[in-house]
Amino acid sequence: MVRNRAILGICVAFVVAAMVIPPDVVYAAASGAQHAGTISLILPKVELVRGTQNIAVQPPTPVYWGDVVNTAHMARARVKLDDGSVLNVGSDSSLTIVKHDASQQQTQIDVAYGEVRSKVVHLVKPAAKFQIRTPTGVAGVVGTDFYMAYDNSITRLVVFQGTVKFCNLAGQCVMVGAGQMSSIRDRDTLPDPPIIAPNQDVLDAGNNTKINGTGSGDVVGFASAHPIWFTVIAAVAIATPIAIIKGRGGSSSPSPNGTTAPVAGRGRHIPSGN
């Protein structure tokens, strides 16, 4: 009798613990997953893929290495990484947090399709790297603000501030400065020589990734979720300060000095809403 009561008590304790401990904590403890940040804002519905699980995001939601953030049409998400960097994910996008080591400032973000703007903290570690990749290109950034877009095998980059090392997958690169843009037409083609970036597409790129709101648990309504962030267009990118990657459409954003630069894609435009 006493033994049965003890076993029953242990079972009850396990059930209570399972109810009290958040599922994310249980997952991290069981799998050894490393924390990367938190999804702090969404518009209006975002899905997180973790292993074999599809999780409907309810901010604030922790994200771990290997998690995939998926946004549907008209949806947006903001991911606050542990080092203070911020990712604004646009609609119709899929982004994998491959790695984020805040202590060593080592980050890799893979974008299968869609767009993202990255506002990255200053990198001070000796081997610090913030990298964003798409299927056709890589952009290495040195204290910059930029937008990247990928559409129909074309990667476009627009730089608003700082300098970006823009490379194809063969490692052939150009340096793109503030107010300039470049494109990679296919996986094996050389990056175009940098040119002065036109205006309208830059505004579009920022609008396509903007999410208003400051609360860590906010779900943002559509009317208030139209961004005006600085942007870069490209298929694969290595980004340090601020980056946006676009996949299925085009976009743009204004630069800090009030000018704008073009972003690529299909000309999709969302008004600022503020």
C-alpha positions as CSV (number, residue, x, y, z in Angstrom):
1,M,0.0,0.0,0.0
2,V,2.7,2.4,1.0
3,R,4.7,1.6,-2.1
4,N,1.7,2.1,-4.4
5,R,1.1,5.5,-2.8
6,A,4.8,6.4,-3.3
7,I,4.5,5.5,-7.0
8,L,1.3,7.4,-7.4
9,G,2.9,10.4,-5.8
10,I,5.9,10.3,-8.2
11,C,3.5,10.0,-11.2
12,V,1.5,13.0,-9.9
13,A,4.7,15.0,-9.4
14,F,5.8,14.3,-13.0
15,V,2.3,15.4,-14.4
16,V,2.4,18.6,-12.3
17,A,5.9,19.4,-13.5
18,A,5.0,18.8,-17.1
19,M,2.1,21.3,-16.6
20,V,4.2,23.9,-14.9
21,I,7.4,23.8,-16.9
22,P,7.0,25.5,-20.3
23,P,7.3,23.1,-23.3
24,D,10.3,25.1,-24.7
25,V,12.2,24.5,-21.5
26,V,11.4,20.8,-21.7
27,Y,12.5,20.7,-25.4
28,A,15.8,22.5,-24.7
29,A,16.6,20.2,-21.7
30,A,15.8,17.0,-23.7
31,S,17.5,17.9,-26.9
32,G,20.4,20.1,-25.8
33,A,19.2,22.8,-28.1
34,Q,20.9,26.2,-27.8
35,H,18.8,29.3,-27.2
36,A,19.0,32.0,-30.0
37,G,16.4,34.6,-29.1
38,T,12.7,35.3,-29.0
39,I,9.9,36.0,-31.4
40,S,8.6,39.2,-29.9
41,L,6.1,40.5,-32.5
42,I,4.0,38.9,-35.1
43,L,1.4,39.9,-37.7
44,P,-1.1,38.3,-37.6
45,K,-0.1,34.6,-37.6
46,V,3.4,33.0,-37.8
47,E,4.5,29.4,-37.7
48,L,7.6,28.0,-36.1
49,V,9.0,24.7,-37.3
50,R,11.0,22.9,-34.7
51,G,12.1,19.4,-35.7
52,T,8.9,17.5,-36.5
53,Q,6.7,20.1,-34.7
54,N,4.8,23.0,-36.3
55,I,4.1,25.6,-33.6
56,A,1.7,28.5,-33.9
57,V,3.7,31.4,-32.4
58,Q,2.3,33.2,-29.4
59,P,4.8,36.0,-28.5
60,P,7.1,35.9,-26.7
61,T,8.2,32.6,-28.1
62,P,11.8,31.3,-27.6
63,V,13.7,30.3,-30.7
64,Y,16.6,27.8,-30.8
65,W,19.4,26.9,-33.2
66,G,17.8,25.1,-36.1
67,D,14.3,26.6,-35.7
68,V,12.5,27.7,-38.9
69,V,10.3,30.9,-38.9
70,N,7.6,30.8,-41.6
71,T,5.4,33.7,-42.4
72,A,2.4,33.4,-44.7
73,H,0.9,36.0,-47.0
74,M,0.4,39.3,-45.2
75,A,2.2,38.0,-42.1
76,R,5.3,39.4,-40.4
77,A,7.6,38.5,-37.5
78,R,10.2,40.2,-35.4
79,V,13.0,38.0,-33.9
80,K,15.1,39.5,-31.1
81,L,18.4,37.6,-31.0
82,D,20.3,37.1,-27.7
83,D,23.1,39.5,-28.7
84,G,20.6,42.4,-29.2
85,S,20.3,42.1,-33.0
86,V,16.8,42.2,-34.5
87,L,15.4,40.4,-37.5
88,N,12.2,41.7,-39.2
89,V,10.9,38.9,-41.4
90,G,8.6,39.9,-44.2
91,S,5.6,38.1,-45.6
92,D,5.8,34.9,-47.6
93,S,9.2,34.1,-46.1
94,S,11.1,31.1,-44.6
95,L,14.1,31.8,-42.4
96,T,16.3,29.3,-40.5
97,I,18.3,30.3,-37.5
98,V,21.2,28.0,-38.2
99,K,23.5,29.4,-35.5
100,H,23.6,32.3,-33.0
101,D,26.4,32.3,-30.5
102,A,25.9,35.7,-28.7
103,S,29.1,35.3,-26.6
104,Q,31.3,34.8,-29.7
105,Q,29.2,36.9,-32.1
106,Q,28.9,34.1,-34.6
107,T,25.6,34.1,-36.5
108,Q,24.3,32.3,-39.6
109,I,20.8,32.9,-40.9
110,D,19.5,31.0,-44.0
111,V,16.7,32.4,-46.0
112,A,15.0,29.8,-48.3
113,Y,12.7,32.4,-49.8
114,G,11.3,35.8,-48.9
115,E,12.8,38.8,-47.2
116,V,14.3,39.9,-43.9
117,R,15.8,43.0,-42.5
118,S,18.6,42.5,-39.9
119,K,19.6,45.2,-37.5
120,V,22.8,43.9,-36.1
121,V,24.7,45.1,-33.0
122,H,28.3,46.2,-33.4
123,L,30.7,43.3,-33.9
124,V,33.7,43.5,-31.7
125,K,34.9,39.9,-31.2
126,P,38.1,38.9,-33.2
127,A,36.2,36.3,-35.3
128,A,32.8,38.0,-35.2
129,K,30.5,37.3,-38.2
130,F,26.9,37.9,-38.9
131,Q,25.9,36.0,-42.1
132,I,22.7,35.8,-44.0
133,R,22.5,33.3,-46.9
134,T,20.1,32.8,-49.8
135,P,20.3,30.2,-52.6
136,T,22.6,32.2,-54.8
137,G,24.7,34.7,-52.9
138,V,26.4,35.8,-49.8
139,A,26.9,39.3,-48.4
140,G,29.6,40.1,-45.8
141,V,28.9,43.3,-43.9
142,V,31.0,45.8,-42.0
143,G,28.8,48.0,-39.9
144,T,26.1,48.6,-42.4
145,D,22.4,48.9,-43.2
146,F,21.1,47.0,-46.2
147,Y,18.3,45.1,-47.9
148,M,18.6,41.8,-49.8
149,A,16.1,40.2,-52.2
150,Y,16.0,36.9,-54.1
151,D,13.7,36.3,-57.0
152,N,13.9,34.1,-60.1
153,S,17.6,33.2,-59.4
154,I,18.5,36.9,-59.1
155,T,20.1,38.3,-56.0
156,R,20.0,42.1,-55.5
157,L,21.7,44.2,-52.9
158,V,21.1,47.8,-52.0
159,V,23.4,49.4,-49.3
160,F,22.1,52.3,-47.2
161,Q,25.0,52.7,-44.8
162,G,28.5,51.3,-44.5
163,T,30.0,48.7,-46.9
164,V,29.0,45.2,-48.0
165,K,31.2,42.5,-49.5
166,F,28.8,41.0,-52.0
167,C,29.8,37.6,-53.4
168,N,28.5,34.8,-55.6
169,L,28.8,31.2,-54.4
170,A,32.2,30.8,-56.1
171,G,33.6,33.5,-53.9
172,Q,33.9,36.2,-56.6
173,C,33.1,39.5,-54.8
174,V,32.5,43.3,-55.2
175,M,32.5,45.9,-52.5
176,V,29.2,47.9,-52.4
177,G,29.1,51.2,-50.6
178,A,26.4,53.4,-49.2
179,G,23.9,54.5,-51.8
180,Q,24.9,51.8,-54.2
181,M,23.4,48.5,-55.4
182,S,24.6,45.3,-57.2
183,S,23.0,42.1,-58.5
184,I,24.0,38.5,-59.1
185,R,22.1,37.1,-62.0
186,D,22.6,33.4,-61.3
187,R,24.6,31.1,-59.1
188,D,27.8,31.2,-61.2
189,T,27.7,34.8,-62.6
190,L,29.9,37.6,-61.4
191,P,28.2,40.3,-59.3
192,D,27.4,43.4,-61.3
193,P,29.6,46.4,-60.8
194,P,28.1,48.7,-58.1
195,I,25.9,51.5,-59.4
196,I,24.0,54.4,-57.7
197,A,20.7,52.9,-56.4
198,P,17.4,54.4,-57.7
199,N,14.8,55.5,-55.2
200,Q,11.3,53.8,-55.3
201,D,12.4,50.2,-54.7
202,V,14.2,51.2,-51.5
203,L,11.0,52.5,-50.0
204,D,9.1,49.3,-51.0
205,A,11.7,47.1,-49.4
206,G,11.4,48.8,-46.0
207,N,7.7,48.8,-46.1
208,N,7.6,45.0,-46.8
209,T,9.4,44.2,-43.6
210,K,8.2,46.8,-41.1
211,I,6.5,45.8,-37.9
212,N,5.3,48.5,-35.5
213,G,5.2,47.9,-31.8
214,T,7.6,47.6,-28.9
215,G,6.0,45.1,-26.5
216,S,7.7,41.7,-26.4
217,G,4.3,39.9,-26.5
218,D,2.5,42.0,-29.1
219,V,0.5,40.7,-32.0
220,V,0.4,43.5,-34.5
221,G,-2.6,44.4,-36.6
222,F,-2.1,44.6,-40.4
223,A,-2.9,48.3,-40.7
224,S,0.0,49.1,-38.4
225,A,2.6,46.7,-39.8
226,H,4.1,48.5,-42.7
227,P,7.8,49.1,-42.4
228,I,10.1,51.8,-43.6
229,W,13.5,50.1,-42.9
230,F,16.7,50.5,-44.9
231,T,17.2,47.6,-47.3
232,V,19.4,45.5,-49.5
233,I,18.6,43.2,-52.3
234,A,20.3,39.8,-52.7
235,A,19.9,36.1,-52.9
236,V,22.5,35.0,-50.3
237,A,24.0,37.4,-47.8
238,I,26.4,37.7,-44.9
239,A,25.0,40.6,-42.9
240,T,26.3,42.5,-39.9
241,P,24.3,45.6,-39.1
242,I,21.1,45.8,-41.0
243,A,19.9,43.5,-43.8
244,I,16.8,42.5,-45.6
245,I,16.5,39.5,-47.8
246,K,13.7,39.1,-50.3
247,G,12.6,36.0,-52.1
248,R,9.3,36.1,-54.0
249,G,8.7,39.8,-54.5
250,G,10.4,43.1,-54.4
251,S,10.7,45.9,-51.9
252,S,12.6,48.9,-50.7
253,S,13.2,51.3,-47.9
254,P,14.4,54.9,-47.3
255,S,18.0,55.5,-46.3
256,P,19.1,57.4,-43.2
257,N,19.7,60.6,-45.2
258,G,16.2,60.6,-46.7
259,T,17.2,59.1,-50.1
260,T,16.0,55.8,-51.3
261,A,17.4,53.0,-53.3
262,P,15.8,50.2,-55.4
263,V,15.1,46.7,-54.3
264,A,14.2,43.9,-56.5
265,G,11.4,41.5,-57.0
266,R,7.9,41.7,-58.5
267,G,7.2,45.3,-57.6
268,R,5.0,44.4,-54.6
269,H,4.3,47.6,-52.6
270,I,2.8,48.0,-49.1
271,P,2.1,51.5,-47.8
272,S,3.8,52.7,-44.7
273,G,0.6,52.8,-42.6
274,N,2.1,55.3,-40.1
